[in-house]
């Protein structure tokens, strides 16, 4: 059996599908979330709040993953709060695992806002040229994705593990209760149209969105490098060490 792996955020669209993918490939998978899924055969659920560092350390006692997949974040009212909350979540997980000395690789999933800016300033100001490349410098803006990366980089320097940052754009896939999912939105809208006898006419985007091509990731195809030997969908940016 490969692993063990720890999927952080296993109830979300990325984490849930990743956990299923790893189990199919023979990995031992620990699924960490406040309400971890229990329907995936052979998966080992761990219930914990990432912002409760003491409770998290207790929940992870005896768990010694070699590969950690961080696929979760929490939206807050301001970017300053996003930074404070989400960097703490990454730091708490990696600090809790540090004493084991077993972690070999950490994969962090962020997204396109790495290149286009956070919610408050998304797509504004001077932006990098497309196609985006992982070697492009960060924007001169506060961004919780950067804070998450910095926590991972600091832990990697301390503990000596390799890492990968995965920056997809829109991800479509299966996740119960996850409303931030274009697939669910379109399916709900299509169902309403069917039941009311209306034509399915998308009101989700303007003329510019309709006329341009956008990258999308399907959640059942994890990106290259997530498990050190996995293959999957193309990314807006994948940075590894």
Phi, psi and omega in degrees: 000137181274154178109210005284155179243151172241118176260113182267119186093040188287353177266353183273177186296320179280309185298319181296313180290326177295317179300318178297317180298315181294319178299319179296333180268008174091011180282147163278125188235125169262127185252111184256128176192167174296321175231080185293147177293148180239000186272353181274117186299130176083354181278147185252102184285142175229117180264122179196155176261122184293342179270354176258090189297321180292315178295326179292317177300320179295317181294330184264004176299130179083355177266120185236070182288147170270334182232131182239131181241111182260109189235022187232158174200163179234124178284133178239177187288327181230164179292327177299319178289323175303315182296311183299315184288311188283329175290325178296322180298315179294314181299317183297319179296310185289328175293321180294328182272344186304316183300335181292329181067016186259346185291126180254331185208138175237128175251124180247125178261120175243244179172192187293338180295348172301324184260334186249000177096162183285179185308315187290336182229028187300125176073014182252160177078200180277119184248154179291155179290148174266155356291146181291142179235147184295338181277355179295142181292159176294154172290153179277061183218152171290132186208124184294337175297319179296320179296320177299314179301315183299323176295319179293317180299318181295318179293323178295320178295322181287316190255349173079024178265158173279166183210162174216139175247128184243124189237068179286165174271241180281134178245130180244131180178186184271128172197117182292128176081005180263107184277344180275070190205109183302325180299315178295318180299312180294320180295320179295316180296318180297322179296318178298317178299317180297314184289333181260359178074021181265158175287147177278094179242117186291126173249019186273351182208160178271186184298322181294316178298318182296326187275350185246160179262137181233146176282143177224150176242138177263127194296341180276001178241085182301150184288159179302134175093354184295327179244023182073337180219018182270157171240161180179211190282160177288153184238160169295329176191134174232118181242128185228160171219000000 
